[in-house]
Amino acid sequence: MARCTAPVHGHRTASGRAACPACGGSYRSYGSYGSYSPATYSLPSSSGVSRSAGGASGGSRPRWSRAGSSVVYTPVEIRTLTPIRDSVEKRATLPDLRDVFLCHAWDDRKGAAKELHDLLESRGVSVWFSEKDVALGSPLLREIDRGLAKSRVGIVLVTPALLRRLEGEGIADKELSALLARDLLVPIVHDTTYEALREVSPLLGSRSGLSTAESPIADIAAKLAELVTP
């Protein structure tokens, strides 16, 4: 009998689950079982999926995705993001909130973090980003506290640089501790893996999120933009 690989490889992303011989078996064809014909099924309403999803459909549409949107989600991504969306909707009436707080390593401020920031803002998402929101000479930790308090969702850009910073317990670690105390947190894994993240931060590694190994960073920005749009 096939054994689940989650304890070793994790199921944090769609590809991780599909690669598991136990949990991903329904997606494959096995010898004497003949050709696999993907069945169409309907996810429960609590999953956030607004229509039926099948293996051949290429993705599903969450309830918050607007009609005509070209953004495609996997069922795993929808289950991951639905609790975040629920919190966004509850906080939609609160005034003067940024859509997103972007937690990142200092080394990424002009690279991947800046790219993600620009992609989000190009889609009308307001982003708290230390490079522009902390004035020279301002107390950094105090400004971070204010940014966290006035943001609907926190996203953590998990890169090799962030993993190094977390090991050293720098500013990124303090931001992350505050974000982990809330349920409004989406890890974005970029140029690294969940396995590497769990070695440094098991608590953050236990959170499901998105990965640029599965979707380009532009597609991830599009999903985040839909997620935080009231």
N, C-alpha and C positions, 0 to 999 in steps of 0.2 A: 504493500500500500504506500502511495506517495506520501512523503512527509513534508510538513509545512516548513518553509525556509525563513519565516518571519523572525525567529529568534536570532538568526545570523545575519540575514540580508535586509530585513525590514520590509514593510509594505506601505511606506509613507507616500509613494507615488504610484501612478497607474502602472508604469512599466515594472515596478518592483512586485506588485501583486500578480501581474500577468506572467512574470517569469517564474512564479512559484508553481511547482508541479502539483501541489495540493489545491491551492486556492485559485490558481489560474487555469486549472485543467479544463474548465468549461469553455475556454476560448480556443482550444486546440482540437486537432483530430488525432486519434490514437489508433494505429494499425487496424485491428479487427473490428473496431467500432465503426469503420467506414468514414465517409466524408461528413464533416461537421456542417450543419445548417444553422446559422445563428438565429436563435429564437428571439422574438420581440417580447419585451416584458415591460411592465409599468412599475416604477419605483414607488414606494409609499409616499404619501403627501409630505411627510416629515423630512424627506430627503431634499426637498426644494426643487425637484425636477418637475417642469410643467408639462412634459409630454413623454410618451413612451420612448424607451431607448433600446436599441438593439446592437449586437456586435458589428453589424454591417453599416450602421448609421454614421459612424465616424465621430460621434459625440452626441451630447444632449444639450438642452437649453434649460438653464435654471429659471426659476420664477421671476427673478429680478432682471433678466435679460430682456431688453426691449425688442419689440417686433422689428424684423428686418436686420437685426444684428448679425454680423458675420463671425462673431467670436464663438468658438467651439470649445466645449468643456467635456471632460470625461466624467462618468458617474462618480468616480472617486474624488475628483476636484469639487464637484457639486456638494458632496457630503462634507468635505473639508471646509468649504466656504460658507455653507448655509448658516451655522451658528454665528459666524462673524456678521453676515448680512442681517440676521435677526437683531443683533446688538446695534448695528448701524441704524436700523429703522427705529429702534427705541430711542436713540439719541438724536434723531433727525431734527427734532424741534428745539434742541438746545442751541442757543445763539453763539455766534463767533467761534465756531470750532473749525479747525483745519480738517480736511478730509483724512490726511495720512501723516503720521509721524514716521520719518525714515531713520531707522537705526542702522549705522554702518561703521566700518572701521575707518580710522583717520586716513589710512593709506589708500582707501578707495574713493576719497572725496572728489578727486578729479577724473576718476575712471568709471567703474561700473555704477557707483552710487550716483554720480552726476548724470550718467546716461539714463538710469532709471528715473531719476528726478525729472529730467527734461521730457522723457516720454510721457510721464504721468501728467505733467503740467500742460503738455501739448494737447492732452485730452480733457482739459478743463478741471483737473484734480488739483486742489490746493495742498501743498506739501510742506511740512515743517522739515527744513534741511539746515543743518548747522552751518554750512558754508555761507548761507545768506541770512540766517535768522539770529545768529549770535554776533552782535557788534563787537568790534575790537575793544578789549578792555573789560567786557562784561563778564560777570561770574558765570562760567560755563555750566556748572551743575545747576545753578538756580535757573538759568535759561532752559536747560533740558527739562527740569521739573515743570516749568510753565508750558513748554511745548507738549509734554506728555498729557498734562491736564486739559489742554485745549485741542486735542486731536481725537477724531472718531475711531481711528484704527491705527495700530502700530504694525509696521512691517520691518522685518530684520533681514538685511542683505547678508547672507551667510557666505563668506568667501574664505580662502586660505588666510587672508590678512585678518579677518575677524576672528578666526580660530586662534591665531597667534595672540591677538589682543585679549581674548577671553582667558587664555592661559596665564597672561600677565596681570589680570584683574585691573584693567584700565577703565577709562571713561565708558567705553562700550559695554563693559560688564555691569556698570551701575545703571545705564540705560536699560539694559536687558533685564536686570532684576526688577525694575519698576514695571516693565512691560509684561513680564511673566506673572506679576501679581494680578493682571487683568486678563479677561478672556478675549481681548481684542488684539490678537497677535497672529500674524501670518509670516512664517519663515519663507524666504526666497533663497533657495540654494543655488549658488553660482560658482562654477569651476571647482566644486568639491562635492562631497557626498554626505548623505545622512549618517553613514557609518562613521565618518571622520568627525561629524558634529557630535554624535553621541559619546564619543571618547572624551570630548572636552566639556560638553554640557548635556548630560543625560536628560535634564528637564526640558530644555529647548528641543532636543532631538526627539522627544516624545510627542511633540506637536506636529501634526500634518501640515503640509504647505505645498508650495509650487517649486518646480525645478527647471532651470534653463537647459538641463540635459534632455528634457522632454519637449519644451516649448521655447522658441526664441524669446529674448527679453522683451521685445516689442509686443508679442502676444500676451505675455504675463502682465505687462502694463495695461493692455486692453482689458484683461479680466479684472484687474484691480480697479480700473476706472469704472467698470460696470458695477462692481461690488459696492463701491462707496457712494455711488450716485443715488440720491434719495428718490 
